[in-house]
Amino acid sequence: TTMSCTEAFDQLVACYSLGGQIRHYYRYGEMNDCVSQFSKFKFCLTNSDPVKIQQFYKETLDKKKDTGSSEDVWELRN
């Protein structure tokens, strides 16, 4: 498994952009601190081992499953 640092940087910049913040606020009702994008970029700069990259993606996916989705916010608003 590979990880592109350029792609991780682009995701970080998009998160901090005005459009990214507005989209996140619209979906979740709060501003995004971009911690996940920053941690991915930082990880990419410090690791190149395919096993560690695969483990990083697995942990990220597990965290994403636990946090839920924007659908939960829409159910609360109704």
N, CA, C and O atoms as a Tripos MOL2 file, in Angstrom:
@<TRIPOS>MOLECULE
protein
  312   311    78     0     0
PROTEIN
NO_CHARGES

@<TRIPOS>ATOM
      1 N           0.8400   -1.1810    0.0000 N.3       1 THR1
      2 CA          0.0000    0.0000    0.0000 C.3       1 THR1
      3 C           0.8810    1.2380    0.0000 C.2       1 THR1
      4 O           1.9090    1.2840    0.6750 O.2       1 THR1
      5 N           0.4650    2.2370   -0.7630 N.am      2 THR2
      6 CA          1.2310    3.4790   -0.8400 C.3       2 THR2
      7 C           0.3800    4.6440   -0.3600 C.2       2 THR2
      8 O          -0.8410    4.5450   -0.2430 O.2       2 THR2
      9 N           1.0640    5.7560   -0.0860 N.am      3 MET3
     10 CA          0.3870    6.9690    0.3550 C.3       3 MET3
     11 C           1.0560    8.1470   -0.3390 C.2       3 MET3
     12 O           2.2810    8.2680   -0.3330 O.2       3 MET3
     13 N           0.2530    9.0040   -0.9320 N.am      4 SER4
     14 CA          0.7660   10.1780   -1.6260 C.3       4 SER4
     15 C           0.7710   11.3760   -0.6790 C.2       4 SER4
     16 O          -0.2750   11.7910   -0.1810 O.2       4 SER4
     17 N           1.9620   11.9270   -0.4380 N.am      5 CYS5
     18 CA          2.0580   13.1150    0.4230 C.3       5 CYS5
     19 C           1.4460   14.3300   -0.2660 C.2       5 CYS5
     20 O           0.9130   15.2160    0.4010 O.2       5 CYS5
     21 N           1.5190   14.3770   -1.5800 N.am      6 THR6
     22 CA          0.9020   15.4820   -2.3170 C.3       6 THR6
     23 C          -0.6110   15.4570   -2.1270 C.2       6 THR6
     24 O          -1.2320   16.4940   -1.8960 O.2       6 THR6
     25 N          -1.1900   14.2840   -2.2240 N.am      7 GLU7
     26 CA         -2.6350   14.1420   -2.0220 C.3       7 GLU7
     27 C          -3.0220   14.4870   -0.5840 C.2       7 GLU7
     28 O          -4.0380   15.1430   -0.3540 O.2       7 GLU7
     29 N          -2.2170   14.0490    0.3800 N.am      8 ALA8
     30 CA         -2.4960   14.3610    1.7850 C.3       8 ALA8
     31 C          -2.4180   15.8690    2.0290 C.2       8 ALA8
     32 O          -3.2310   16.4220    2.7690 O.2       8 ALA8
     33 N          -1.4430   16.5310    1.4080 N.am      9 PHE9
     34 CA         -1.3180   17.9830    1.5470 C.3       9 PHE9
     35 C          -2.5130   18.6900    0.9120 C.2       9 PHE9
     36 O          -3.0490   19.6410    1.4810 O.2       9 PHE9
     37 N          -2.9280   18.2270   -0.2620 N.am     10 ASP10
     38 CA         -4.0960   18.8140   -0.9320 C.3      10 ASP10
     39 C          -5.3520   18.6800   -0.0700 C.2      10 ASP10
     40 O          -6.1550   19.6100    0.0030 O.2      10 ASP10
     41 N          -5.5230   17.5360    0.5760 N.am     11 GLN11
     42 CA         -6.6740   17.3380    1.4580 C.3      11 GLN11
     43 C          -6.6100   18.2690    2.6660 C.2      11 GLN11
     44 O          -7.6380   18.7710    3.1200 O.2      11 GLN11
     45 N          -5.4080   18.4990    3.1840 N.am     12 LEU12
     46 CA         -5.2430   19.4080    4.3170 C.3      12 LEU12
     47 C          -5.5810   20.8400    3.9270 C.2      12 LEU12
     48 O          -6.2800   21.5370    4.6630 O.2      12 LEU12
     49 N          -5.0920   21.2810    2.7760 N.am     13 VAL13
     50 CA         -5.3800   22.6380    2.3020 C.3      13 VAL13
     51 C          -6.8720   22.7960    2.0220 C.2      13 VAL13
     52 O          -7.4560   23.8290    2.3500 O.2      13 VAL13
     53 N          -7.4910   21.7870    1.4220 N.am     14 ALA14
     54 CA         -8.9270   21.8460    1.1320 C.3      14 ALA14
     55 C          -9.7400   21.9150    2.4210 C.2      14 ALA14
     56 O         -10.7750   22.5790    2.4670 O.2      14 ALA14
     57 N          -9.2840   21.2410    3.4530 N.am     15 CYS15
     58 CA         -9.9910   21.2750    4.7310 C.3      15 CYS15
     59 C          -9.9500   22.6690    5.3380 C.2      15 CYS15
     60 O         -10.9610   23.1580    5.8410 O.2      15 CYS15
     61 N          -8.7900   23.3080    5.2940 N.am     16 TYR16
     62 CA         -8.6420   24.6460    5.8750 C.3      16 TYR16
     63 C          -9.2450   25.7500    5.0100 C.2      16 TYR16
     64 O          -9.4100   26.8770    5.4760 O.2      16 TYR16
     65 N          -9.5730   25.4420    3.7630 N.am     17 SER17
     66 CA        -10.1150   26.4700    2.8740 C.3      17 SER17
     67 C         -11.5030   26.9070    3.3350 C.2      17 SER17
     68 O         -12.1630   26.2090    4.1040 O.2      17 SER17
     69 N         -11.9250   28.0520    2.8630 N.am     18 LEU18
     70 CA        -13.2370   28.5890    3.2270 C.3      18 LEU18
     71 C         -14.3520   27.6230    2.8230 C.2      18 LEU18
     72 O         -15.2710   27.3630    3.6000 O.2      18 LEU18
     73 N         -14.2610   27.0970    1.6050 N.am     19 GLY19
     74 CA        -15.2780   26.1590    1.1300 C.3      19 GLY19
     75 C         -15.3330   24.8960    1.9650 C.2      19 GLY19
     76 O         -16.4140   24.3870    2.2610 O.2      19 GLY19
     77 N         -14.1710   24.3890    2.3460 N.am     20 GLY20
     78 CA        -14.1290   23.1880    3.1750 C.3      20 GLY20
     79 C         -14.7420   23.4090    4.5440 C.2      20 GLY20
     80 O         -15.4420   22.5420    5.0660 O.2      20 GLY20
     81 N         -14.4770   24.5740    5.1260 N.am     21 GLN21
     82 CA        -15.0320   24.8920    6.4400 C.3      21 GLN21
     83 C         -16.5510   25.0880    6.3690 C.2      21 GLN21
     84 O         -17.2860   24.6240    7.2410 O.2      21 GLN21
     85 N         -17.0090   25.7770    5.3250 N.am     22 ILE22
     86 CA        -18.4530   25.9970    5.1640 C.3      22 ILE22
     87 C         -19.1740   24.6750    4.9510 C.2      22 ILE22
     88 O         -20.2330   24.4470    5.5350 O.2      22 ILE22
     89 N         -18.6130   23.8030    4.1250 N.am     23 ARG23
     90 CA        -19.2230   22.4930    3.8670 C.3      23 ARG23
     91 C         -19.3200   21.6870    5.1640 C.2      23 ARG23
     92 O         -20.3540   21.0820    5.4490 O.2      23 ARG23
     93 N         -18.2490   21.6840    5.9390 N.am     24 HIS24
     94 CA        -18.2500   20.9230    7.1900 C.3      24 HIS24
     95 C         -19.2540   21.5110    8.1810 C.2      24 HIS24
     96 O         -19.9490   20.7680    8.8740 O.2      24 HIS24
     97 N         -19.3310   22.8240    8.2500 N.am     25 TYR25
     98 CA        -20.2870   23.4700    9.1560 C.3      25 TYR25
     99 C         -21.7230   23.1470    8.7460 C.2      25 TYR25
    100 O         -22.5780   22.9080    9.5990 O.2      25 TYR25
    101 N         -21.9810   23.1410    7.4530 N.am     26 TYR26
    102 CA        -23.3160   22.8230    6.9400 C.3      26 TYR26
    103 C         -23.6920   21.3800    7.2780 C.2      26 TYR26
    104 O         -24.8260   21.1030    7.6670 O.2      26 TYR26
    105 N         -22.7400   20.4730    7.1290 N.am     27 ARG27
    106 CA        -23.0370   19.0610    7.3440 C.3      27 ARG27
    107 C         -23.1010   18.6770    8.8180 C.2      27 ARG27
    108 O         -23.9690   17.9060    9.2270 O.2      27 ARG27
    109 N         -22.1720   19.2200    9.6190 N.am     28 TYR28
    110 CA        -22.0420   18.7570   10.9990 C.3      28 TYR28
    111 C         -22.3930   19.8030   12.0530 C.2      28 TYR28
    112 O         -22.4830   19.4690   13.2350 O.2      28 TYR28
    113 N         -22.5950   21.0640   11.6550 N.am     29 GLY29
    114 CA        -22.9780   22.0970   12.5990 C.3      29 GLY29
    115 C         -21.8380   22.6540   13.4200 C.2      29 GLY29
    116 O         -22.0730   23.3080   14.4360 O.2      29 GLY29
    117 N         -20.5990   22.4080   13.0010 N.am     30 GLU30
    118 CA        -19.4310   22.9340   13.6970 C.3      30 GLU30
    119 C         -18.2750   23.0860   12.7130 C.2      30 GLU30
    120 O         -18.2560   22.4630   11.6520 O.2      30 GLU30
    121 N         -17.3170   23.9220   13.0840 N.am     31 MET31
    122 CA        -16.1570   24.1190   12.2220 C.3      31 MET31
    123 C         -15.2360   22.9080   12.3390 C.2      31 MET31
    124 O         -15.2290   22.2230   13.3620 O.2      31 MET31
    125 N         -14.4670   22.6490   11.2980 N.am     32 ASN32
    126 CA        -13.5670   21.5090   11.2640 C.3      32 ASN32
    127 C         -12.1880   21.9310   11.7520 C.2      32 ASN32
    128 O         -11.6580   22.9480   11.3060 O.2      32 ASN32
    129 N         -11.6070   21.1630   12.6580 N.am     33 ASP33
    130 CA        -10.2590   21.4660   13.1230 C.3      33 ASP33
    131 C          -9.1850   20.8000   12.2590 C.2      33 ASP33
    132 O          -7.9940   21.0370   12.4600 O.2      33 ASP33
    133 N          -9.5960   19.9800   11.3150 N.am     34 CYS34
    134 CA         -8.7160   19.3490   10.3190 C.3      34 CYS34
    135 C          -7.6370   18.4630   10.9480 C.2      34 CYS34
    136 O          -6.5600   18.3000   10.3740 O.2      34 CYS34
    137 N          -7.9130   17.8980   12.1060 N.am     35 VAL35
    138 CA         -6.9340   17.0580   12.7890 C.3      35 VAL35
    139 C          -6.6280   15.7990   11.9810 C.2      35 VAL35
    140 O          -5.4670   15.4020   11.8810 O.2      35 VAL35
    141 N          -7.6350   15.1760   11.4120 N.am     36 SER36
    142 CA         -7.3940   13.9330   10.6760 C.3      36 SER36
    143 C          -6.5560   14.1800    9.4260 C.2      36 SER36
    144 O          -5.6870   13.3730    9.0970 O.2      36 SER36
    145 N          -6.8070   15.2870    8.7280 N.am     37 GLN37
    146 CA         -6.0190   15.6080    7.5420 C.3      37 GLN37
    147 C          -4.5760   15.9450    7.9190 C.2      37 GLN37
    148 O          -3.6420   15.5570    7.2170 O.2      37 GLN37
    149 N          -4.3970   16.6660    9.0280 N.am     38 PHE38
    150 CA         -3.0510   17.0100    9.4710 C.3      38 PHE38
    151 C          -2.2860   15.7640    9.9010 C.2      38 PHE38
    152 O          -1.1050   15.6170    9.5840 O.2      38 PHE38
    153 N          -2.9530   14.8690   10.6210 N.am     39 SER39
    154 CA         -2.2680   13.6510   11.0680 C.3      39 SER39
    155 C          -1.8920   12.7630    9.8830 C.2      39 SER39
    156 O          -0.8460   12.1150    9.9030 O.2      39 SER39
    157 N          -2.7370   12.7290    8.8530 N.am     40 LYS40
    158 CA         -2.4000   11.9500    7.6580 C.3      40 LYS40
    159 C          -1.1860   12.5420    6.9550 C.2      40 LYS40
    160 O          -0.2920   11.8060    6.5370 O.2      40 LYS40
    161 N          -1.1480   13.8620    6.8210 N.am     41 PHE41
    162 CA         -0.0130   14.5120    6.1720 C.3      41 PHE41
    163 C           1.2660   14.3020    6.9790 C.2      41 PHE41
    164 O           2.3130   13.9970    6.4090 O.2      41 PHE41
    165 N           1.1910   14.4610    8.2780 N.am     42 LYS42
    166 CA          2.3540   14.2670    9.1470 C.3      42 LYS42
    167 C           2.8380   12.8150    9.0700 C.2      42 LYS42
    168 O           4.0390   12.5610    8.9850 O.2      42 LYS42
    169 N           1.8980   11.8680    9.1000 N.am     43 PHE43
    170 CA          2.2490   10.4560    8.9970 C.3      43 PHE43
    171 C           2.9460   10.1760    7.6740 C.2      43 PHE43
    172 O           3.9320    9.4410    7.6250 O.2      43 PHE43
    173 N           2.4310   10.7640    6.6060 N.am     44 CYS44
    174 CA          2.9990   10.5420    5.2790 C.3      44 CYS44
    175 C           4.4490   11.0170    5.2050 C.2      44 CYS44
    176 O           5.2910   10.3660    4.5860 O.2      44 CYS44
    177 N           4.7320   12.1420    5.8330 N.am     45 LEU45
    178 CA          6.0880   12.6870    5.8000 C.3      45 LEU45
    179 C           7.0780   11.8500    6.5990 C.2      45 LEU45
    180 O           8.2730   11.8630    6.3070 O.2      45 LEU45
    181 N           6.5990   11.1270    7.5940 N.am     46 THR46
    182 CA          7.5080   10.4020    8.4800 C.3      46 THR46
    183 C           7.5460    8.8980    8.2450 C.2      46 THR46
    184 O           8.4020    8.2220    8.8160 O.2      46 THR46
    185 N           6.6580    8.3520    7.4320 N.am     47 ASN47
    186 CA          6.6040    6.8980    7.2450 C.3      47 ASN47
    187 C           6.5270    6.5300    5.7700 C.2      47 ASN47
    188 O           5.8310    7.1720    4.9840 O.2      47 ASN47
    189 N           7.2570    5.4830    5.4200 N.am     48 SER48
    190 CA          7.1740    4.9630    4.0540 C.3      48 SER48
    191 C           7.0130    3.4410    4.0440 C.2      48 SER48
    192 O           6.9650    2.8290    2.9770 O.2      48 SER48
    193 N           6.9300    2.8400    5.2110 N.am     49 ASP49
    194 CA          6.7730    1.3980    5.3260 C.3      49 ASP49
    195 C           5.3480    1.0000    4.9300 C.2      49 ASP49
    196 O           4.3850    1.4810    5.5280 O.2      49 ASP49
    197 N           5.2050    0.1270    3.9300 N.am     50 PRO50
    198 CA          3.8640   -0.2650    3.4680 C.3      50 PRO50
    199 C           2.9880   -0.8820    4.5620 C.2      50 PRO50
    200 O           1.7710   -0.6940    4.5560 O.2      50 PRO50
    201 N           3.5900   -1.6090    5.4900 N.am     51 VAL51
    202 CA          2.8130   -2.2320    6.5660 C.3      51 VAL51
    203 C           2.2460   -1.1580    7.4950 C.2      51 VAL51
    204 O           1.0880   -1.2400    7.9060 O.2      51 VAL51
    205 N           3.0550   -0.1550    7.8250 N.am     52 LYS52
    206 CA          2.5800    0.9340    8.6820 C.3      52 LYS52
    207 C           1.5030    1.7530    7.9790 C.2      52 LYS52
    208 O           0.5470    2.1990    8.6130 O.2      52 LYS52
    209 N           1.6550    1.9480    6.6820 N.am     53 ILE53
    210 CA          0.6500    2.6920    5.9130 C.3      53 ILE53
    211 C          -0.6730    1.9390    5.9120 C.2      53 ILE53
    212 O          -1.7340    2.5340    6.0990 O.2      53 ILE53
    213 N          -0.6060    0.6340    5.7020 N.am     54 GLN54
    214 CA         -1.8200   -0.1830    5.7180 C.3      54 GLN54
    215 C          -2.4820   -0.1320    7.0970 C.2      54 GLN54
    216 O          -3.7060   -0.0460    7.1920 O.2      54 GLN54
    217 N          -1.6890   -0.1850    8.1530 N.am     55 GLN55
    218 CA         -2.2210   -0.1090    9.5090 C.3      55 GLN55
    219 C          -2.8600    1.2630    9.7600 C.2      55 GLN55
    220 O          -3.9030    1.3500   10.4080 O.2      55 GLN55
    221 N          -2.2410    2.3300    9.2490 N.am     56 PHE56
    222 CA         -2.7880    3.6770    9.3960 C.3      56 PHE56
    223 C          -4.1630    3.7680    8.7400 C.2      56 PHE56
    224 O          -5.1010    4.3020    9.3320 O.2      56 PHE56
    225 N          -4.2840    3.2480    7.5200 N.am     57 TYR57
    226 CA         -5.5740    3.2770    6.8250 C.3      57 TYR57
    227 C          -6.6280    2.4500    7.5650 C.2      57 TYR57
    228 O          -7.7910    2.8480    7.6370 O.2      57 TYR57
    229 N          -6.2260    1.3080    8.1100 N.am     58 LYS58
    230 CA         -7.1700    0.4690    8.8550 C.3      58 LYS58
    231 C          -7.6640    1.1950   10.1030 C.2      58 LYS58
    232 O          -8.8620    1.1940   10.3840 O.2      58 LYS58
    233 N          -6.7560    1.8110   10.8490 N.am     59 GLU59
    234 CA         -7.1490    2.5480   12.0560 C.3      59 GLU59
    235 C          -8.0460    3.7330   11.7090 C.2      59 GLU59
    236 O          -9.0050    4.0200   12.4240 O.2      59 GLU59
    237 N          -7.7360    4.4170   10.6180 N.am     60 THR60
    238 CA         -8.5500    5.5500   10.1770 C.3      60 THR60
    239 C          -9.9610    5.0910    9.8250 C.2      60 THR60
    240 O         -10.9360    5.7560   10.1760 O.2      60 THR60
    241 N         -10.0730    3.9740    9.1420 N.am     61 LEU61
    242 CA        -11.3820    3.4370    8.7730 C.3      61 LEU61
    243 C         -12.1760    3.0230   10.0090 C.2      61 LEU61
    244 O         -13.3820    3.2560   10.0820 O.2      61 LEU61
    245 N         -11.5020    2.4120   10.9750 N.am     62 ASP62
    246 CA        -12.1780    2.0170   12.2140 C.3      62 ASP62
    247 C         -12.7000    3.2370   12.9690 C.2      62 ASP62
    248 O         -13.8130    3.2060   13.4950 O.2      62 ASP62
    249 N         -11.9140    4.3080   13.0300 N.am     63 LYS63
    250 CA        -12.3520    5.5380   13.7030 C.3      63 LYS63
    251 C         -13.5460    6.1490   12.9820 C.2      63 LYS63
    252 O         -14.4790    6.6430   13.6150 O.2      63 LYS63
    253 N         -13.5090    6.1110   11.6600 N.am     64 LYS64
    254 CA        -14.5940    6.6930   10.8690 C.3      64 LYS64
    255 C         -15.9060    5.9460   11.1070 C.2      64 LYS64
    256 O         -16.9720    6.5600   11.1540 O.2      64 LYS64
    257 N         -15.8290    4.6290   11.2560 N.am     65 LYS65
    258 CA        -17.0300    3.8360   11.5250 C.3      65 LYS65
    259 C         -17.6270    4.1830   12.8830 C.2      65 LYS65
    260 O         -18.8470    4.1820   13.0450 O.2      65 LYS65
    261 N         -16.7760    4.4770   13.8560 N.am     66 ASP66
    262 CA        -17.2450    4.7760   15.2120 C.3      66 ASP66
    263 C         -17.8690    6.1590   15.3360 C.2      66 ASP66
    264 O         -18.7460    6.3620   16.1750 O.2      66 ASP66
    265 N         -17.4340    7.1170   14.5150 N.am     67 THR67
    266 CA        -17.9130    8.4910   14.6680 C.3      67 THR67
    267 C         -19.2680    8.7280   14.0210 C.2      67 THR67
    268 O         -19.9260    9.7140   14.3530 O.2      67 THR67
    269 N         -19.7010    7.8930   13.1380 N.am     68 GLY68
    270 CA        -20.9850    8.0900   12.4730 C.3      68 GLY68
    271 C         -20.8390    8.9630   11.2390 C.2      68 GLY68
    272 O         -19.7340    9.1840   10.7440 O.2      68 GLY68
    273 N         -21.9760    9.4580   10.7480 N.am     69 SER69
    274 CA        -21.9590   10.2550    9.5240 C.3      69 SER69
    275 C         -22.7940   11.5120    9.6990 C.2      69 SER69
    276 O         -23.3820   11.7430   10.7560 O.2      69 SER69
    277 N         -22.8380   12.3120    8.6570 N.am     70 SER70
    278 CA        -23.6310   13.5400    8.7060 C.3      70 SER70
    279 C         -25.1290   13.2330    8.7370 C.2      70 SER70
    280 O         -25.9270   14.1050    9.0830 O.2      70 SER70
    281 N         -25.5130   12.0370    8.3900 N.am     71 GLU71
    282 CA        -26.9280   11.6520    8.4560 C.3      71 GLU71
    283 C         -27.4520   11.7470    9.8870 C.2      71 GLU71
    284 O         -28.6300   12.0390   10.0970 O.2      71 GLU71
    285 N         -26.5850   11.5040   10.8730 N.am     72 ASP72
    286 CA        -27.0010   11.5900   12.2700 C.3      72 ASP72
    287 C         -27.4300   13.0090   12.6270 C.2      72 ASP72
    288 O         -28.3830   13.1970   13.3820 O.2      72 ASP72
    289 N         -26.7370   14.0050   12.0910 N.am     73 VAL73
    290 CA        -27.0780   15.4040   12.3550 C.3      73 VAL73
    291 C         -28.4320   15.7270   11.7580 C.2      73 VAL73
    292 O         -29.2400   16.4070   12.3900 O.2      73 VAL73
    293 N         -28.6920   15.2500   10.5500 N.am     74 TRP74
    294 CA        -29.9710   15.5510    9.9030 C.3      74 TRP74
    295 C         -31.1300   14.9410   10.6730 C.2      74 TRP74
    296 O         -32.2090   15.5320   10.7250 O.2      74 TRP74
    297 N         -30.9350   13.7820   11.2650 N.am     75 GLU75
    298 CA        -31.9970   13.1770   12.0670 C.3      75 GLU75
    299 C         -32.2900   14.0240   13.2980 C.2      75 GLU75
    300 O         -33.4470   14.1410   13.7010 O.2      75 GLU75
    301 N         -31.2570   14.6200   13.9070 N.am     76 LEU76
    302 CA        -31.4540   15.4750   15.0760 C.3      76 LEU76
    303 C         -32.1750   16.7670   14.7120 C.2      76 LEU76
    304 O         -32.9430   17.2900   15.5200 O.2      76 LEU76
    305 N         -31.9420   17.2870   13.5200 N.am     77 ARG77
    306 CA        -32.5310   18.5550   13.1130 C.3      77 ARG77
    307 C         -34.0100   18.4280   12.7700 C.2      77 ARG77
    308 O         -34.7380   19.4190   12.8160 O.2      77 ARG77
    309 N         -34.4600   17.2400   12.4320 N.am     78 ASN78
    310 CA        -35.8690   17.0560   12.0520 C.3      78 ASN78
    311 C         -36.7880   17.0360   13.2200 C.2      78 ASN78
    312 O         -37.9990   16.8900   13.0510 O.2      78 ASN78
@<TRIPOS>BOND
     1     1     2 1
     2     2     3 1
     3     3     4 2
     4     3     5 am
     5     5     6 1
     6     6     7 1
     7     7     8 2
     8     7     9 am
     9     9    10 1
    10    10    11 1
    11    11    12 2
    12    11    13 am
    13    13    14 1
    14    14    15 1
    15    15    16 2
    16    15    17 am
    17    17    18 1
    18    18    19 1
    19    19    20 2
    20    19    21 am
    21    21    22 1
    22    22    23 1
    23    23    24 2
    24    23    25 am
    25    25    26 1
    26    26    27 1
    27    27    28 2
    28    27    29 am
    29    29    30 1
    30    30    31 1
    31    31    32 2
    32    31    33 am
    33    33    34 1
    34    34    35 1
    35    35    36 2
    36    35    37 am
    37    37    38 1
    38    38    39 1
    39    39    40 2
    40    39    41 am
    41    41    42 1
    42    42    43 1
    43    43    44 2
    44    43    45 am
    45    45    46 1
    46    46    47 1
    47    47    48 2
    48    47    49 am
    49    49    50 1
    50    50    51 1
    51    51    52 2
    52    51    53 am
    53    53    54 1
    54    54    55 1
    55    55    56 2
    56    55    57 am
    57    57    58 1
    58    58    59 1
    59    59    60 2
    60    59    61 am
    61    61    62 1
    62    62    63 1
    63    63    64 2
    64    63    65 am
    65    65    66 1
    66    66    67 1
    67    67    68 2
    68    67    69 am
    69    69    70 1
    70    70    71 1
    71    71    72 2
    72    71    73 am
    73    73    74 1
    74    74    75 1
    75    75    76 2
    76    75    77 am
    77    77    78 1
    78    78    79 1
    79    79    80 2
    80    79    81 am
    81    81    82 1
    82    82    83 1
    83    83    84 2
    84    83    85 am
    85    85    86 1
    86    86    87 1
    87    87    88 2
    88    87    89 am
    89    89    90 1
    90    90    91 1
    91    91    92 2
    92    91    93 am
    93    93    94 1
    94    94    95 1
    95    95    96 2
    96    95    97 am
    97    97    98 1
    98    98    99 1
    99    99   100 2
   100    99   101 am
   101   101   102 1
   102   102   103 1
   103   103   104 2
   104   103   105 am
   105   105   106 1
   106   106   107 1
   107   107   108 2
   108   107   109 am
   109   109   110 1
   110   110   111 1
   111   111   112 2
   112   111   113 am
   113   113   114 1
   114   114   115 1
   115   115   116 2
   116   115   117 am
   117   117   118 1
   118   118   119 1
   119   119   120 2
   120   119   121 am
   121   121   122 1
   122   122   123 1
   123   123   124 2
   124   123   125 am
   125   125   126 1
   126   126   127 1
   127   127   128 2
   128   127   129 am
   129   129   130 1
   130   130   131 1
   131   131   132 2
   132   131   133 am
   133   133   134 1
   134   134   135 1
   135   135   136 2
   136   135   137 am
   137   137   138 1
   138   138   139 1
   139   139   140 2
   140   139   141 am
   141   141   142 1
   142   142   143 1
   143   143   144 2
   144   143   145 am
   145   145   146 1
   146   146   147 1
   147   147   148 2
   148   147   149 am
   149   149   150 1
   150   150   151 1
   151   151   152 2
   152   151   153 am
   153   153   154 1
   154   154   155 1
   155   155   156 2
   156   155   157 am
   157   157   158 1
   158   158   159 1
   159   159   160 2
   160   159   161 am
   161   161   162 1
   162   162   163 1
   163   163   164 2
   164   163   165 am
   165   165   166 1
   166   166   167 1
   167   167   168 2
   168   167   169 am
   169   169   170 1
   170   170   171 1
   171   171   172 2
   172   171   173 am
   173   173   174 1
   174   174   175 1
   175   175   176 2
   176   175   177 am
   177   177   178 1
   178   178   179 1
   179   179   180 2
   180   179   181 am
   181   181   182 1
   182   182   183 1
   183   183   184 2
   184   183   185 am
   185   185   186 1
   186   186   187 1
   187   187   188 2
   188   187   189 am
   189   189   190 1
   190   190   191 1
   191   191   192 2
   192   191   193 am
   193   193   194 1
   194   194   195 1
   195   195   196 2
   196   195   197 am
   197   197   198 1
   198   198   199 1
   199   199   200 2
   200   199   201 am
   201   201   202 1
   202   202   203 1
   203   203   204 2
   204   203   205 am
   205   205   206 1
   206   206   207 1
   207   207   208 2
   208   207   209 am
   209   209   210 1
   210   210   211 1
   211   211   212 2
   212   211   213 am
   213   213   214 1
   214   214   215 1
   215   215   216 2
   216   215   217 am
   217   217   218 1
   218   218   219 1
   219   219   220 2
   220   219   221 am
   221   221   222 1
   222   222   223 1
   223   223   224 2
   224   223   225 am
   225   225   226 1
   226   226   227 1
   227   227   228 2
   228   227   229 am
   229   229   230 1
   230   230   231 1
   231   231   232 2
   232   231   233 am
   233   233   234 1
   234   234   235 1
   235   235   236 2
   236   235   237 am
   237   237   238 1
   238   238   239 1
   239   239   240 2
   240   239   241 am
   241   241   242 1
   242   242   243 1
   243   243   244 2
   244   243   245 am
   245   245   246 1
   246   246   247 1
   247   247   248 2
   248   247   249 am
   249   249   250 1
   250   250   251 1
   251   251   252 2
   252   251   253 am
   253   253   254 1
   254   254   255 1
   255   255   256 2
   256   255   257 am
   257   257   258 1
   258   258   259 1
   259   259   260 2
   260   259   261 am
   261   261   262 1
   262   262   263 1
   263   263   264 2
   264   263   265 am
   265   265   266 1
   266   266   267 1
   267   267   268 2
   268   267   269 am
   269   269   270 1
   270   270   271 1
   271   271   272 2
   272   271   273 am
   273   273   274 1
   274   274   275 1
   275   275   276 2
   276   275   277 am
   277   277   278 1
   278   278   279 1
   279   279   280 2
   280   279   281 am
   281   281   282 1
   282   282   283 1
   283   283   284 2
   284   283   285 am
   285   285   286 1
   286   286   287 1
   287   287   288 2
   288   287   289 am
   289   289   290 1
   290   290   291 1
   291   291   292 2
   292   291   293 am
   293   293   294 1
   294   294   295 1
   295   295   296 2
   296   295   297 am
   297   297   298 1
   298   298   299 1
   299   299   300 2
   300   299   301 am
   301   301   302 1
   302   302   303 1
   303   303   304 2
   304   303   305 am
   305   305   306 1
   306   306   307 1
   307   307   308 2
   308   307   309 am
   309   309   310 1
   310   310   311 1
   311   311   312 2
@<TRIPOS>SUBSTRUCTURE
     1 THR1         2 RESIDUE 1 A THR
     2 THR2         6 RESIDUE 1 A THR
     3 MET3        10 RESIDUE 1 A MET
     4 SER4        14 RESIDUE 1 A SER
     5 CYS5        18 RESIDUE 1 A CYS
     6 THR6        22 RESIDUE 1 A THR
     7 GLU7        26 RESIDUE 1 A GLU
     8 ALA8        30 RESIDUE 1 A ALA
     9 PHE9        34 RESIDUE 1 A PHE
    10 ASP10       38 RESIDUE 1 A ASP
    11 GLN11       42 RESIDUE 1 A GLN
    12 LEU12       46 RESIDUE 1 A LEU
    13 VAL13       50 RESIDUE 1 A VAL
    14 ALA14       54 RESIDUE 1 A ALA
    15 CYS15       58 RESIDUE 1 A CYS
    16 TYR16       62 RESIDUE 1 A TYR
    17 SER17       66 RESIDUE 1 A SER
    18 LEU18       70 RESIDUE 1 A LEU
    19 GLY19       74 RESIDUE 1 A GLY
    20 GLY20       78 RESIDUE 1 A GLY
    21 GLN21       82 RESIDUE 1 A GLN
    22 ILE22       86 RESIDUE 1 A ILE
    23 ARG23       90 RESIDUE 1 A ARG
    24 HIS24       94 RESIDUE 1 A HIS
    25 TYR25       98 RESIDUE 1 A TYR
    26 TYR26      102 RESIDUE 1 A TYR
    27 ARG27      106 RESIDUE 1 A ARG
    28 TYR28      110 RESIDUE 1 A TYR
    29 GLY29      114 RESIDUE 1 A GLY
    30 GLU30      118 RESIDUE 1 A GLU
    31 MET31      122 RESIDUE 1 A MET
    32 ASN32      126 RESIDUE 1 A ASN
    33 ASP33      130 RESIDUE 1 A ASP
    34 CYS34      134 RESIDUE 1 A CYS
    35 VAL35      138 RESIDUE 1 A VAL
    36 SER36      142 RESIDUE 1 A SER
    37 GLN37      146 RESIDUE 1 A GLN
    38 PHE38      150 RESIDUE 1 A PHE
    39 SER39      154 RESIDUE 1 A SER
    40 LYS40      158 RESIDUE 1 A LYS
    41 PHE41      162 RESIDUE 1 A PHE
    42 LYS42      166 RESIDUE 1 A LYS
    43 PHE43      170 RESIDUE 1 A PHE
    44 CYS44      174 RESIDUE 1 A CYS
    45 LEU45      178 RESIDUE 1 A LEU
    46 THR46      182 RESIDUE 1 A THR
    47 ASN47      186 RESIDUE 1 A ASN
    48 SER48      190 RESIDUE 1 A SER
    49 ASP49      194 RESIDUE 1 A ASP
    50 PRO50      198 RESIDUE 1 A PRO
    51 VAL51      202 RESIDUE 1 A VAL
    52 LYS52      206 RESIDUE 1 A LYS
    53 ILE53      210 RESIDUE 1 A ILE
    54 GLN54      214 RESIDUE 1 A GLN
    55 GLN55      218 RESIDUE 1 A GLN
    56 PHE56      222 RESIDUE 1 A PHE
    57 TYR57      226 RESIDUE 1 A TYR
    58 LYS58      230 RESIDUE 1 A LYS
    59 GLU59      234 RESIDUE 1 A GLU
    60 THR60      238 RESIDUE 1 A THR
    61 LEU61      242 RESIDUE 1 A LEU
    62 ASP62      246 RESIDUE 1 A ASP
    63 LYS63      250 RESIDUE 1 A LYS
    64 LYS64      254 RESIDUE 1 A LYS
    65 LYS65      258 RESIDUE 1 A LYS
    66 ASP66      262 RESIDUE 1 A ASP
    67 THR67      266 RESIDUE 1 A THR
    68 GLY68      270 RESIDUE 1 A GLY
    69 SER69      274 RESIDUE 1 A SER
    70 SER70      278 RESIDUE 1 A SER
    71 GLU71      282 RESIDUE 1 A GLU
    72 ASP72      286 RESIDUE 1 A ASP
    73 VAL73      290 RESIDUE 1 A VAL
    74 TRP74      294 RESIDUE 1 A TRP
    75 GLU75      298 RESIDUE 1 A GLU
    76 LEU76      302 RESIDUE 1 A LEU
    77 ARG77      306 RESIDUE 1 A ARG
    78 ASN78      310 RESIDUE 1 A ASN
